[in-house]
């Protein structure tokens, strides 16, 4: 290493920023995360820095700059925008023994600012010694995904209780106690939004003088895995995956999504195929409830969004009937993902102001749904699980008055390497699906515009080569 990573205390100390433009404002934003006393030196300030000074969050130094100005400061940032002035101020700061960072001049820097993942008081700093800032930002993104946004609050609570723990928990048991706090029931409760419950659990354990021997109660999280690409998961979904003891997933979940889970988490495939019943819903309900009743943190991973044609209601009811805490983590549903891949909008003023989500597959033992009953002029309809019923849907749309030249978009394996997107008119919907032998993971988007005139076909969206090669036009 050419630089040693460390944290510098800022409490009761000054940090000097020389410069009044955007680069200086960037450094001010960074230091405002700390409790340092900020002093800004510049003949004039941009609007952001002027506001920071006006609010009393920084002091303005308007006099001459000498070595004494830098004396005693924890650090200094020099960002005047003039290389000559920056070099002169660097010399003054060094004469005062103040560590200095000169923006965009690595040779004049005693300090470099890392990429930060802020979960105050938990802070992760990533640096590459100036060699690869883009890589540092990529690493930062991965760590942001891994650490729940509320984790810092739990760490802060632990800090406030540390003295109480020292007095109430024997030294030999403290390591196990803190491991329980940050790995078991309190952490699970905290990151799921039940901060008060977590605090009560911790305080009860302190009163008992030790951590519980086993986790107190499991939970179930119904997580939307999105259309496939793992970088379309929400941060909350990633956090729940990394906390899960056991994960139940189906055939539509991309294997890359499972790579985000803990290595030691059990993975149970509960694949369901249309027309097959190897994993009936009742059996899945019983399994996830049974695991939660063992005190485990259970994830039920569903493609898309769990609340949209995902049978989440049955699993929620099964969990609540047994008194098990259940959480829904929304995901990117297929309609939104398909529209994004096709480069179109699901609604458009003057053309379609209503969005309908419909399915072509009905419940077992029931009549097929009337998928087009809500489709009218000014409506965009997303048909889920409907490729097998494309002929019926096409006929029903045309019978209802939908113009034959109304546009459809057919998206297959959205966001996956095998993605294909087809555009056409309603009169050719069934023929397109039959010609390309499309089945399985596909969604149909149909826009019935207010205007009855022929519609221009949506322009192809520029995508990576593997996807462009698979794009077709009906």
Helices and strands as residue ranges (DSSP letters): E 14-18, H 22-31, E 37-41, H 47-54, E 59-61, H 67-70, E 75-78, H 83-95, E 100-102, G 106-108, E 115-119, E 122-126, H 133-146, H 151-168, H 171-183, H 185-191, H 195-208, E 219-224, G 230-232, H 235-243, E 246-249, H 255-258, E 266-269, H 281-293, E 297-302, H 312-321, E 325-329, H 334-342, E 354-359, E 379-384, G 387-389, H 390-399, E 407-412, E 420-425, G 426-428, H 429-435, E 442-448, H 465-468, E 472-473
